[in-house]
Amino acid sequence: MKIKITDKDKKPRKMTTKTSQEKSDVVVFFEALEKNTSFDSREPNKILADSGLIILKKSNSVAVGNVLGALPRGKAVAMKLDNQYFADDFFKKLVMANREGQWLIVECSSDPAPAVIQTLKQISRDNEFSISHFEGKELFSMKMNPISRVVFLIEDSVLEKDITYPYFTNLFGPVLRVK
């Protein structure tokens, strides 16, 4: 007995476009970032949560939109870091997002201020940070909320040409390149 398979019997192939593939990569990246924790060798009971870095081939609103659209609504606060002299905006958003248990998504298009780099170092090393002369205190200290994360979005040309700190990518745990 011969069975003839017609076109209507065949299942349609699922077509993945570049944007849907990028979005699924970003979703997997965010899931890994959320679950990725390590332990401090100096204090075995201390859990360290990673920050993330997403490197964009070229800066465009579609890629940034895909990244932001991969997170549930209300889970993240986005900001632009396009001038190294506006570090205070970064600190305000970081403190606000950390207090609310949200993720801070930073669209970086310039060299971050040394104070921002120092804060990222503190977060990656100790899961806490200190800011001088903030909220009326000489030294403001805050532990990172266990569900908060810091994610930088940066164009690869900015990373190669503008970032002066040579170990910038080492400040982050997972790194994703989006074309």
VMD Tcl script that builds the backbone (N, CA, C; Angstrom):
set m [mol new atoms 537]
animate dup $m
set s [atomselect $m all]
$s set {name element resname resid chain x y z} {
  {N N MET 1 A 0.836 -1.176 0.000}
  {CA C MET 1 A 0.000 0.000 0.000}
  {C C MET 1 A 0.873 1.228 0.000}
  {N N LYS 2 A 0.564 2.113 -0.879}
  {CA C LYS 2 A 1.312 3.351 -1.003}
  {C C LYS 2 A 0.489 4.502 -0.448}
  {N N ILE 3 A 1.166 5.341 0.373}
  {CA C ILE 3 A 0.493 6.526 0.906}
  {C C ILE 3 A 1.098 7.743 0.234}
  {N N LYS 4 A 0.239 8.554 -0.251}
  {CA C LYS 4 A 0.712 9.764 -0.911}
  {C C LYS 4 A 0.572 10.941 0.043}
  {N N ILE 5 A 1.674 11.633 0.247}
  {CA C ILE 5 A 1.666 12.812 1.117}
  {C C ILE 5 A 1.533 14.046 0.248}
  {N N THR 6 A 0.528 14.806 0.551}
  {CA C THR 6 A 0.302 16.038 -0.214}
  {C C THR 6 A 0.872 17.224 0.545}
  {N N ASP 7 A 0.915 18.369 -0.114}
  {CA C ASP 7 A 1.427 19.589 0.518}
  {C C ASP 7 A 0.618 19.986 1.738}
  {N N LYS 8 A -0.668 19.671 1.719}
  {CA C LYS 8 A -1.493 20.073 2.847}
  {C C LYS 8 A -1.224 19.208 4.074}
  {N N ASP 9 A -0.661 18.015 3.885}
  {CA C ASP 9 A -0.317 17.143 5.006}
  {C C ASP 9 A 0.998 17.534 5.680}
  {N N LYS 10 A 1.816 18.254 4.982}
  {CA C LYS 10 A 3.115 18.644 5.526}
  {C C LYS 10 A 2.950 19.776 6.524}
  {N N LYS 11 A 3.735 19.716 7.574}
  {CA C LYS 11 A 3.722 20.803 8.557}
  {C C LYS 11 A 4.511 21.977 8.001}
  {N N PRO 12 A 3.994 23.178 8.209}
  {CA C PRO 12 A 4.755 24.334 7.735}
  {C C PRO 12 A 6.033 24.478 8.544}
  {N N ARG 13 A 7.088 24.835 7.875}
  {CA C ARG 13 A 8.358 25.052 8.564}
  {C C ARG 13 A 8.327 26.361 9.313}
  {N N LYS 14 A 8.906 26.318 10.470}
  {CA C LYS 14 A 8.977 27.531 11.273}
  {C C LYS 14 A 10.150 28.359 10.764}
  {N N MET 15 A 9.847 29.512 10.287}
  {CA C MET 15 A 10.887 30.399 9.761}
  {C C MET 15 A 11.373 31.305 10.890}
  {N N THR 16 A 12.663 31.348 11.082}
  {CA C THR 16 A 13.212 32.266 12.077}
  {C C THR 16 A 13.933 33.374 11.340}
  {N N THR 17 A 13.520 34.559 11.651}
  {CA C THR 17 A 14.181 35.707 11.053}
  {C C THR 17 A 15.334 36.115 11.944}
  {N N LYS 18 A 16.155 36.982 11.432}
  {CA C LYS 18 A 17.317 37.428 12.202}
  {C C LYS 18 A 16.876 38.096 13.501}
  {N N THR 19 A 15.827 38.925 13.447}
  {CA C THR 19 A 15.400 39.612 14.656}
  {C C THR 19 A 14.830 38.642 15.679}
  {N N SER 20 A 14.081 37.622 15.235}
  {CA C SER 20 A 13.563 36.664 16.208}
  {C C SER 20 A 14.705 35.826 16.777}
  {N N GLN 21 A 15.728 35.528 15.970}
  {CA C GLN 21 A 16.895 34.793 16.469}
  {C C GLN 21 A 17.649 35.639 17.492}
  {N N GLU 22 A 17.835 36.937 17.187}
  {CA C GLU 22 A 18.505 37.831 18.136}
  {C C GLU 22 A 17.723 37.900 19.433}
  {N N LYS 23 A 16.400 37.992 19.315}
  {CA C LYS 23 A 15.574 38.099 20.509}
  {C C LYS 23 A 15.691 36.840 21.353}
  {N N SER 24 A 15.697 35.669 20.712}
  {CA C SER 24 A 15.817 34.444 21.490}
  {C C SER 24 A 17.200 34.349 22.139}
  {N N ASP 25 A 18.243 34.813 21.472}
  {CA C ASP 25 A 19.575 34.854 22.076}
  {C C ASP 25 A 19.582 35.754 23.308}
  {N N VAL 26 A 18.919 36.876 23.201}
  {CA C VAL 26 A 18.854 37.821 24.321}
  {C C VAL 26 A 18.055 37.217 25.475}
  {N N VAL 27 A 16.967 36.526 25.171}
  {CA C VAL 27 A 16.168 35.878 26.212}
  {C C VAL 27 A 17.011 34.842 26.954}
  {N N VAL 28 A 17.749 34.027 26.217}
  {CA C VAL 28 A 18.622 33.016 26.831}
  {C C VAL 28 A 19.704 33.706 27.669}
  {N N PHE 29 A 20.252 34.804 27.146}
  {CA C PHE 29 A 21.273 35.562 27.872}
  {C C PHE 29 A 20.715 36.076 29.210}
  {N N PHE 30 A 19.510 36.672 29.175}
  {CA C PHE 30 A 18.904 37.199 30.402}
  {C C PHE 30 A 18.582 36.081 31.395}
  {N N GLU 31 A 18.129 34.943 30.896}
  {CA C GLU 31 A 17.863 33.816 31.789}
  {C C GLU 31 A 19.152 33.340 32.455}
  {N N ALA 32 A 20.228 33.276 31.681}
  {CA C ALA 32 A 21.523 32.864 32.238}
  {C C ALA 32 A 22.022 33.883 33.249}
  {N N LEU 33 A 21.845 35.149 32.938}
  {CA C LEU 33 A 22.293 36.202 33.847}
  {C C LEU 33 A 21.513 36.152 35.158}
  {N N GLU 34 A 20.232 35.878 35.056}
  {CA C GLU 34 A 19.396 35.819 36.254}
  {C C GLU 34 A 19.783 34.648 37.152}
  {N N LYS 35 A 20.157 33.538 36.534}
  {CA C LYS 35 A 20.485 32.335 37.298}
  {C C LYS 35 A 21.969 32.241 37.659}
  {N N ASN 36 A 22.814 32.997 36.975}
  {CA C ASN 36 A 24.250 32.883 37.151}
  {C C ASN 36 A 24.692 33.590 38.427}
  {N N THR 37 A 25.152 32.828 39.362}
  {CA C THR 37 A 25.708 33.372 40.592}
  {C C THR 37 A 26.985 32.613 40.899}
  {N N SER 38 A 27.845 33.237 41.645}
  {CA C SER 38 A 29.075 32.572 42.057}
  {C C SER 38 A 29.260 32.802 43.542}
  {N N PHE 39 A 30.232 32.158 44.091}
  {CA C PHE 39 A 30.485 32.278 45.509}
  {C C PHE 39 A 31.835 32.936 45.728}
  {N N ASP 40 A 31.915 33.775 46.712}
  {CA C ASP 40 A 33.144 34.459 47.065}
  {C C ASP 40 A 34.032 33.463 47.809}
  {N N SER 41 A 35.239 33.247 47.322}
  {CA C SER 41 A 36.139 32.279 47.950}
  {C C SER 41 A 36.543 32.716 49.359}
  {N N ARG 42 A 36.509 34.026 49.613}
  {CA C ARG 42 A 36.858 34.529 50.947}
  {C C ARG 42 A 35.731 34.285 51.942}
  {N N GLU 43 A 34.485 34.304 51.453}
  {CA C GLU 43 A 33.318 34.076 52.299}
  {C C GLU 43 A 32.397 33.091 51.589}
  {N N PRO 44 A 32.475 31.801 51.916}
  {CA C PRO 44 A 31.714 30.781 51.188}
  {C C PRO 44 A 30.196 30.983 51.197}
  {N N ASN 45 A 29.652 31.645 52.196}
  {CA C ASN 45 A 28.205 31.851 52.264}
  {C C ASN 45 A 27.750 33.081 51.479}
  {N N LYS 46 A 28.683 33.840 50.946}
  {CA C LYS 46 A 28.342 35.066 50.234}
  {C C LYS 46 A 28.158 34.763 48.742}
  {N N ILE 47 A 26.969 35.061 48.234}
  {CA C ILE 47 A 26.655 34.821 46.834}
  {C C ILE 47 A 26.865 36.107 46.048}
  {N N LEU 48 A 27.547 36.001 44.909}
  {CA C LEU 48 A 27.783 37.145 44.041}
  {C C LEU 48 A 26.963 36.986 42.766}
  {N N ALA 49 A 26.213 38.002 42.421}
  {CA C ALA 49 A 25.432 37.977 41.184}
  {C C ALA 49 A 26.197 38.770 40.126}
  {N N ASP 50 A 26.185 38.259 38.907}
  {CA C ASP 50 A 26.938 38.901 37.825}
  {C C ASP 50 A 26.167 40.047 37.188}
  {N N SER 51 A 26.926 40.967 36.625}
  {CA C SER 51 A 26.373 41.983 35.739}
  {C C SER 51 A 26.577 41.462 34.318}
  {N N GLY 52 A 25.859 42.025 33.353}
  {CA C GLY 52 A 25.956 41.526 31.987}
  {C C GLY 52 A 26.365 42.606 31.006}
  {N N LEU 53 A 26.932 42.183 29.888}
  {CA C LEU 53 A 27.363 43.089 28.830}
  {C C LEU 53 A 26.836 42.560 27.502}
  {N N ILE 54 A 26.136 43.427 26.772}
  {CA C ILE 54 A 25.651 43.085 25.437}
  {C C ILE 54 A 26.348 44.015 24.456}
  {N N ILE 55 A 27.080 43.428 23.524}
  {CA C ILE 55 A 27.825 44.198 22.530}
  {C C ILE 55 A 27.043 44.156 21.220}
  {N N LEU 56 A 26.651 45.336 20.756}
  {CA C LEU 56 A 25.881 45.453 19.523}
  {C C LEU 56 A 26.820 45.700 18.357}
  {N N LYS 57 A 26.549 45.084 17.218}
  {CA C LYS 57 A 27.383 45.296 16.023}
  {C C LYS 57 A 27.369 46.767 15.633}
  {N N LYS 58 A 26.179 47.330 15.538}
  {CA C LYS 58 A 26.055 48.771 15.343}
  {C C LYS 58 A 24.836 49.228 16.099}
  {N N SER 59 A 24.909 50.406 16.624}
  {CA C SER 59 A 23.832 50.918 17.452}
  {C C SER 59 A 22.627 51.240 16.581}
  {N N ASN 60 A 21.526 50.629 16.906}
  {CA C ASN 60 A 20.281 50.986 16.244}
  {C C ASN 60 A 19.127 50.743 17.200}
  {N N SER 61 A 18.065 51.458 16.982}
  {CA C SER 61 A 16.936 51.386 17.907}
  {C C SER 61 A 16.244 50.025 17.867}
  {N N VAL 62 A 16.313 49.310 16.741}
  {CA C VAL 62 A 15.694 47.991 16.639}
  {C C VAL 62 A 16.399 47.009 17.571}
  {N N ALA 63 A 17.732 46.999 17.546}
  {CA C ALA 63 A 18.497 46.090 18.407}
  {C C ALA 63 A 18.255 46.410 19.878}
  {N N VAL 64 A 18.261 47.686 20.220}
  {CA C VAL 64 A 18.008 48.092 21.604}
  {C C VAL 64 A 16.581 47.714 21.993}
  {N N GLY 65 A 15.634 47.914 21.092}
  {CA C GLY 65 A 14.246 47.541 21.351}
  {C C GLY 65 A 14.081 46.049 21.565}
  {N N ASN 66 A 14.796 45.233 20.773}
  {CA C ASN 66 A 14.753 43.785 20.950}
  {C C ASN 66 A 15.290 43.380 22.315}
  {N N VAL 67 A 16.349 44.041 22.742}
  {CA C VAL 67 A 16.941 43.731 24.046}
  {C C VAL 67 A 15.960 44.095 25.157}
  {N N LEU 68 A 15.422 45.302 25.102}
  {CA C LEU 68 A 14.495 45.739 26.151}
  {C C LEU 68 A 13.193 44.946 26.102}
  {N N GLY 69 A 12.767 44.546 24.918}
  {CA C GLY 69 A 11.542 43.777 24.781}
  {C C GLY 69 A 11.659 42.349 25.289}
  {N N ALA 70 A 12.872 41.881 25.503}
  {CA C ALA 70 A 13.083 40.516 25.984}
  {C C ALA 70 A 12.845 40.382 27.484}
  {N N LEU 71 A 12.800 41.506 28.172}
  {CA C LEU 71 A 12.539 41.480 29.613}
  {C C LEU 71 A 11.070 41.769 29.871}
  {N N PRO 72 A 10.499 41.142 30.885}
  {CA C PRO 72 A 9.102 41.445 31.220}
  {C C PRO 72 A 8.931 42.918 31.597}
  {N N ARG 73 A 7.773 43.455 31.283}
  {CA C ARG 73 A 7.466 44.859 31.571}
  {C C ARG 73 A 7.587 45.124 33.075}
  {N N GLY 74 A 8.276 46.185 33.429}
  {CA C GLY 74 A 8.447 46.568 34.823}
  {C C GLY 74 A 9.635 45.919 35.509}
  {N N LYS 75 A 10.322 45.020 34.825}
  {CA C LYS 75 A 11.469 44.347 35.442}
  {C C LYS 75 A 12.735 45.177 35.342}
  {N N ALA 76 A 12.777 46.091 34.377}
  {CA C ALA 76 A 14.011 46.833 34.135}
  {C C ALA 76 A 13.753 48.325 34.000}
  {N N VAL 77 A 14.795 49.077 34.318}
  {CA C VAL 77 A 14.825 50.516 34.109}
  {C C VAL 77 A 15.941 50.770 33.104}
  {N N ALA 78 A 15.639 51.536 32.064}
  {CA C ALA 78 A 16.641 51.809 31.034}
  {C C ALA 78 A 17.139 53.236 31.155}
  {N N MET 79 A 18.380 53.428 30.780}
  {CA C MET 79 A 18.964 54.770 30.762}
  {C C MET 79 A 20.039 54.840 29.700}
  {N N LYS 80 A 20.334 56.060 29.270}
  {CA C LYS 80 A 21.427 56.283 28.322}
  {C C LYS 80 A 22.591 56.915 29.068}
  {N N LEU 81 A 23.771 56.404 28.806}
  {CA C LEU 81 A 24.999 56.951 29.364}
  {C C LEU 81 A 25.813 57.430 28.168}
  {N N ASP 82 A 25.565 58.685 27.774}
  {CA C ASP 82 A 26.198 59.197 26.559}
  {C C ASP 82 A 27.165 60.339 26.828}
  {N N ASN 83 A 27.441 60.596 28.104}
  {CA C ASN 83 A 28.394 61.639 28.462}
  {C C ASN 83 A 29.059 61.218 29.766}
  {N N GLN 84 A 30.365 61.138 29.771}
  {CA C GLN 84 A 31.056 60.659 30.976}
  {C C GLN 84 A 30.916 61.608 32.157}
  {N N TYR 85 A 30.464 62.817 31.907}
  {CA C TYR 85 A 30.318 63.779 32.999}
  {C C TYR 85 A 28.964 63.670 33.687}
  {N N PHE 86 A 28.102 62.778 33.226}
  {CA C PHE 86 A 26.787 62.605 33.825}
  {C C PHE 86 A 26.729 61.335 34.665}
  {N N ALA 87 A 27.738 61.089 35.454}
  {CA C ALA 87 A 27.782 59.896 36.298}
  {C C ALA 87 A 26.691 59.925 37.357}
  {N N ASP 88 A 26.287 61.113 37.800}
  {CA C ASP 88 A 25.243 61.217 38.821}
  {C C ASP 88 A 23.936 60.591 38.355}
  {N N ASP 89 A 23.619 60.719 37.063}
  {CA C ASP 89 A 22.406 60.097 36.532}
  {C C ASP 89 A 22.490 58.573 36.668}
  {N N PHE 90 A 23.659 58.024 36.394}
  {CA C PHE 90 A 23.866 56.590 36.546}
  {C C PHE 90 A 23.656 56.164 37.996}
  {N N PHE 91 A 24.233 56.912 38.930}
  {CA C PHE 91 A 24.115 56.563 40.346}
  {C C PHE 91 A 22.664 56.641 40.823}
  {N N LYS 92 A 21.940 57.664 40.401}
  {CA C LYS 92 A 20.529 57.800 40.796}
  {C C LYS 92 A 19.709 56.626 40.286}
  {N N LYS 93 A 19.902 56.265 39.020}
  {CA C LYS 93 A 19.155 55.150 38.432}
  {C C LYS 93 A 19.548 53.826 39.082}
  {N N LEU 94 A 20.840 53.644 39.367}
  {CA C LEU 94 A 21.307 52.416 40.001}
  {C C LEU 94 A 20.680 52.243 41.382}
  {N N VAL 95 A 20.695 53.287 42.173}
  {CA C VAL 95 A 20.134 53.214 43.522}
  {C C VAL 95 A 18.624 52.964 43.452}
  {N N MET 96 A 17.933 53.683 42.552}
  {CA C MET 96 A 16.489 53.507 42.411}
  {C C MET 96 A 16.151 52.084 41.970}
  {N N ALA 97 A 16.830 51.576 40.936}
  {CA C ALA 97 A 16.562 50.221 40.437}
  {C C ALA 97 A 16.882 49.179 41.503}
  {N N ASN 98 A 17.965 49.379 42.228}
  {CA C ASN 98 A 18.358 48.435 43.269}
  {C C ASN 98 A 17.338 48.414 44.404}
  {N N ARG 99 A 16.837 49.570 44.796}
  {CA C ARG 99 A 15.824 49.630 45.859}
  {C C ARG 99 A 14.535 48.933 45.436}
  {N N GLU 100 A 14.185 49.053 44.169}
  {CA C GLU 100 A 12.937 48.473 43.657}
  {C C GLU 100 A 13.096 47.017 43.231}
  {N N GLY 101 A 14.313 46.493 43.250}
  {CA C GLY 101 A 14.546 45.116 42.815}
  {C C GLY 101 A 14.437 44.961 41.311}
  {N N GLN 102 A 14.802 46.004 40.564}
  {CA C GLN 102 A 14.745 45.973 39.114}
  {C C GLN 102 A 16.143 45.846 38.527}
  {N N TRP 103 A 16.178 45.576 37.238}
  {CA C TRP 103 A 17.439 45.539 36.506}
  {C C TRP 103 A 17.687 46.919 35.934}
  {N N LEU 104 A 18.945 47.319 35.865}
  {CA C LEU 104 A 19.323 48.584 35.242}
  {C C LEU 104 A 19.974 48.264 33.904}
  {N N ILE 105 A 19.329 48.700 32.827}
  {CA C ILE 105 A 19.854 48.499 31.476}
  {C C ILE 105 A 20.457 49.829 31.037}
  {N N VAL 106 A 21.755 49.852 30.808}
  {CA C VAL 106 A 22.481 51.079 30.479}
  {C C VAL 106 A 22.913 51.029 29.025}
  {N N GLU 107 A 22.369 51.925 28.220}
  {CA C GLU 107 A 22.774 52.054 26.821}
  {C C GLU 107 A 23.964 53.015 26.798}
  {N N CYS 108 A 25.157 52.476 26.696}
  {CA C CYS 108 A 26.394 53.248 26.834}
  {C C CYS 108 A 26.958 53.614 25.464}
  {N N SER 109 A 27.136 54.917 25.235}
  {CA C SER 109 A 27.695 55.366 23.955}
  {C C SER 109 A 28.890 56.293 24.140}
  {N N SER 110 A 29.467 56.287 25.346}
  {CA C SER 110 A 30.680 57.068 25.597}
  {C C SER 110 A 31.501 56.368 26.678}
  {N N ASP 111 A 32.678 56.872 26.908}
  {CA C ASP 111 A 33.536 56.320 27.941}
  {C C ASP 111 A 32.926 56.631 29.313}
  {N N PRO 112 A 32.609 55.612 30.126}
  {CA C PRO 112 A 32.049 55.889 31.455}
  {C C PRO 112 A 33.054 56.614 32.344}
  {N N ALA 113 A 32.537 57.414 33.236}
  {CA C ALA 113 A 33.380 58.133 34.185}
  {C C ALA 113 A 34.124 57.142 35.080}
  {N N PRO 114 A 35.293 57.524 35.578}
  {CA C PRO 114 A 36.030 56.634 36.483}
  {C C PRO 114 A 35.205 56.193 37.695}
  {N N ALA 115 A 34.325 57.046 38.185}
  {CA C ALA 115 A 33.480 56.677 39.329}
  {C C ALA 115 A 32.507 55.553 38.949}
  {N N VAL 116 A 32.014 55.560 37.715}
  {CA C VAL 116 A 31.124 54.493 37.247}
  {C C VAL 116 A 31.909 53.184 37.145}
  {N N ILE 117 A 33.115 53.251 36.597}
  {CA C ILE 117 A 33.972 52.062 36.500}
  {C C ILE 117 A 34.244 51.508 37.901}
  {N N GLN 118 A 34.556 52.383 38.835}
  {CA C GLN 118 A 34.836 51.960 40.212}
  {C C GLN 118 A 33.622 51.287 40.833}
  {N N THR 119 A 32.443 51.826 40.580}
  {CA C THR 119 A 31.211 51.234 41.103}
  {C C THR 119 A 30.970 49.853 40.497}
  {N N LEU 120 A 31.196 49.709 39.191}
  {CA C LEU 120 A 31.052 48.399 38.546}
  {C C LEU 120 A 32.046 47.389 39.124}
  {N N LYS 121 A 33.262 47.843 39.430}
  {CA C LYS 121 A 34.257 46.960 40.057}
  {C C LYS 121 A 33.767 46.483 41.416}
  {N N GLN 122 A 33.236 47.417 42.203}
  {CA C GLN 122 A 32.743 47.065 43.536}
  {C C GLN 122 A 31.595 46.068 43.457}
  {N N ILE 123 A 30.692 46.282 42.513}
  {CA C ILE 123 A 29.552 45.378 42.358}
  {C C ILE 123 A 30.032 43.990 41.952}
  {N N SER 124 A 30.977 43.911 41.012}
  {CA C SER 124 A 31.448 42.602 40.556}
  {C C SER 124 A 32.249 41.875 41.629}
  {N N ARG 125 A 32.901 42.612 42.480}
  {CA C ARG 125 A 33.755 42.004 43.506}
  {C C ARG 125 A 32.988 41.677 44.783}
  {N N ASP 126 A 32.126 42.594 45.242}
  {CA C ASP 126 A 31.514 42.452 46.565}
  {C C ASP 126 A 29.993 42.472 46.598}
  {N N ASN 127 A 29.350 42.695 45.444}
  {CA C ASN 127 A 27.894 42.823 45.396}
  {C C ASN 127 A 27.387 43.987 46.255}
  {N N GLU 128 A 28.174 44.995 46.358}
  {CA C GLU 128 A 27.782 46.228 47.027}
  {C C GLU 128 A 28.599 47.361 46.425}
  {N N PHE 129 A 28.179 48.579 46.687}
  {CA C PHE 129 A 28.888 49.730 46.133}
  {C C PHE 129 A 28.799 50.909 47.083}
  {N N SER 130 A 29.746 51.815 46.944}
  {CA C SER 130 A 29.793 53.050 47.726}
  {C C SER 130 A 29.928 54.223 46.783}
  {N N ILE 131 A 29.211 55.290 47.109}
  {CA C ILE 131 A 29.254 56.502 46.307}
  {C C ILE 131 A 29.534 57.665 47.254}
  {N N SER 132 A 30.518 58.474 46.916}
  {CA C SER 132 A 30.805 59.612 47.783}
  {C C SER 132 A 29.875 60.780 47.458}
  {N N HIS 133 A 29.474 61.486 48.506}
  {CA C HIS 133 A 28.619 62.677 48.407}
  {C C HIS 133 A 27.342 62.402 47.627}
  {N N PHE 134 A 26.560 61.455 48.137}
  {CA C PHE 134 A 25.307 61.082 47.479}
  {C C PHE 134 A 24.199 61.057 48.524}
  {N N GLU 135 A 23.038 61.590 48.187}
  {CA C GLU 135 A 21.874 61.678 49.060}
  {C C GLU 135 A 22.217 62.308 50.407}
  {N N GLY 136 A 23.030 63.329 50.380}
  {CA C GLY 136 A 23.364 64.075 51.590}
  {C C GLY 136 A 24.327 63.375 52.530}
  {N N LYS 137 A 24.889 62.282 52.104}
  {CA C LYS 137 A 25.849 61.559 52.939}
  {C C LYS 137 A 27.236 61.700 52.333}
  {N N GLU 138 A 28.232 61.732 53.214}
  {CA C GLU 138 A 29.597 61.814 52.723}
  {C C GLU 138 A 29.976 60.538 51.972}
  {N N LEU 139 A 29.549 59.387 52.510}
  {CA C LEU 139 A 29.795 58.115 51.842}
  {C C LEU 139 A 28.529 57.263 51.933}
  {N N PHE 140 A 27.908 57.044 50.800}
  {CA C PHE 140 A 26.674 56.273 50.703}
  {C C PHE 140 A 27.049 54.852 50.294}
  {N N SER 141 A 26.636 53.860 51.067}
  {CA C SER 141 A 26.923 52.455 50.746}
  {C C SER 141 A 25.619 51.691 50.614}
  {N N MET 142 A 25.613 50.741 49.689}
  {CA C MET 142 A 24.404 49.954 49.462}
  {C C MET 142 A 24.776 48.563 48.965}
  {N N LYS 143 A 24.133 47.537 49.508}
  {CA C LYS 143 A 24.304 46.174 49.011}
  {C C LYS 143 A 23.385 45.995 47.808}
  {N N MET 144 A 23.831 45.193 46.860}
  {CA C MET 144 A 22.995 44.911 45.699}
  {C C MET 144 A 21.842 43.999 46.105}
  {N N ASN 145 A 20.677 44.335 45.615}
  {CA C ASN 145 A 19.499 43.504 45.808}
  {C C ASN 145 A 19.758 42.181 45.069}
  {N N PRO 146 A 19.473 41.034 45.670}
  {CA C PRO 146 A 19.781 39.759 45.015}
  {C C PRO 146 A 19.069 39.555 43.673}
  {N N ILE 147 A 17.985 40.276 43.426}
  {CA C ILE 147 A 17.288 40.108 42.151}
  {C C ILE 147 A 17.608 41.214 41.156}
  {N N SER 148 A 18.395 42.189 41.548}
  {CA C SER 148 A 18.780 43.280 40.636}
  {C C SER 148 A 20.031 42.895 39.861}
  {N N ARG 149 A 20.113 43.393 38.637}
  {CA C ARG 149 A 21.290 43.196 37.800}
  {C C ARG 149 A 21.584 44.491 37.068}
  {N N VAL 150 A 22.831 44.661 36.672}
  {CA C VAL 150 A 23.242 45.790 35.841}
  {C C VAL 150 A 23.677 45.206 34.501}
  {N N VAL 151 A 23.082 45.722 33.414}
  {CA C VAL 151 A 23.402 45.239 32.077}
  {C C VAL 151 A 23.776 46.442 31.227}
  {N N PHE 152 A 24.954 46.394 30.618}
  {CA C PHE 152 A 25.402 47.450 29.716}
  {C C PHE 152 A 25.196 47.015 28.277}
  {N N LEU 153 A 24.629 47.900 27.469}
  {CA C LEU 153 A 24.525 47.725 26.021}
  {C C LEU 153 A 25.532 48.675 25.405}
  {N N ILE 154 A 26.413 48.166 24.573}
  {CA C ILE 154 A 27.442 49.024 24.009}
  {C C ILE 154 A 27.739 48.592 22.571}
  {N N GLU 155 A 27.920 49.557 21.729}
  {CA C GLU 155 A 28.272 49.291 20.335}
  {C C GLU 155 A 29.736 48.866 20.294}
  {N N ASP 156 A 30.057 47.911 19.417}
  {CA C ASP 156 A 31.436 47.402 19.385}
  {C C ASP 156 A 32.455 48.469 19.008}
  {N N SER 157 A 32.082 49.434 18.175}
  {CA C SER 157 A 33.035 50.500 17.825}
  {C C SER 157 A 33.309 51.409 19.033}
  {N N VAL 158 A 32.312 51.640 19.874}
  {CA C VAL 158 A 32.514 52.424 21.098}
  {C C VAL 158 A 33.426 51.657 22.044}
  {N N LEU 159 A 33.208 50.360 22.139}
  {CA C LEU 159 A 34.044 49.524 23.005}
  {C C LEU 159 A 35.501 49.549 22.558}
  {N N GLU 160 A 35.721 49.507 21.246}
  {CA C GLU 160 A 37.084 49.468 20.727}
  {C C GLU 160 A 37.770 50.835 20.730}
  {N N LYS 161 A 37.035 51.905 20.467}
  {CA C LYS 161 A 37.660 53.214 20.274}
  {C C LYS 161 A 37.537 54.163 21.458}
  {N N ASP 162 A 36.424 54.131 22.177}
  {CA C ASP 162 A 36.166 55.149 23.193}
  {C C ASP 162 A 36.451 54.718 24.626}
  {N N ILE 163 A 36.287 53.452 24.924}
  {CA C ILE 163 A 36.465 52.983 26.301}
  {C C ILE 163 A 37.952 52.972 26.639}
  {N N THR 164 A 38.313 53.723 27.671}
  {CA C THR 164 A 39.726 53.843 28.037}
  {C C THR 164 A 40.163 52.803 29.067}
  {N N TYR 165 A 39.235 52.274 29.842}
  {CA C TYR 165 A 39.587 51.267 30.836}
  {C C TYR 165 A 39.851 49.943 30.118}
  {N N PRO 166 A 41.085 49.433 30.166}
  {CA C PRO 166 A 41.448 48.263 29.349}
  {C C PRO 166 A 40.754 46.962 29.748}
  {N N TYR 167 A 40.252 46.857 30.958}
  {CA C TYR 167 A 39.637 45.622 31.429}
  {C C TYR 167 A 38.117 45.767 31.553}
  {N N PHE 168 A 37.524 46.620 30.745}
  {CA C PHE 168 A 36.097 46.912 30.835}
  {C C PHE 168 A 35.249 45.643 30.731}
  {N N THR 169 A 35.525 44.788 29.781}
  {CA C THR 169 A 34.707 43.583 29.609}
  {C C THR 169 A 34.845 42.609 30.781}
  {N N ASN 170 A 35.932 42.696 31.527}
  {CA C ASN 170 A 36.136 41.827 32.684}
  {C C ASN 170 A 35.243 42.196 33.866}
  {N N LEU 171 A 34.604 43.357 33.808}
  {CA C LEU 171 A 33.722 43.789 34.887}
  {C C LEU 171 A 32.384 43.056 34.859}
  {N N PHE 172 A 32.144 42.303 33.800}
  {CA C PHE 172 A 30.847 41.673 33.590}
  {C C PHE 172 A 31.007 40.157 33.550}
  {N N GLY 173 A 29.936 39.479 33.916}
  {CA C GLY 173 A 29.916 38.024 33.825}
  {C C GLY 173 A 29.635 37.626 32.390}
  {N N PRO 174 A 28.401 37.254 32.088}
  {CA C PRO 174 A 28.071 36.859 30.720}
  {C C PRO 174 A 28.174 38.028 29.741}
  {N N VAL 175 A 28.680 37.737 28.547}
  {CA C VAL 175 A 28.794 38.737 27.476}
  {C C VAL 175 A 28.121 38.155 26.241}
  {N N LEU 176 A 27.276 38.965 25.601}
  {CA C LEU 176 A 26.574 38.540 24.393}
  {C C LEU 176 A 26.882 39.514 23.271}
  {N N ARG 177 A 27.239 38.972 22.106}
  {CA C ARG 177 A 27.428 39.799 20.907}
  {C C ARG 177 A 26.209 39.634 20.016}
  {N N VAL 178 A 25.541 40.760 19.717}
  {CA C VAL 178 A 24.371 40.767 18.856}
  {C C VAL 178 A 24.749 41.441 17.558}
  {N N LYS 179 A 24.524 40.752 16.439}
  {CA C LYS 179 A 24.895 41.312 15.126}
  {C C LYS 179 A 23.789 42.142 14.547}
}
mol reanalyze $m
mol bondsrecalc $m
mol representation Tube
mol addrep $m
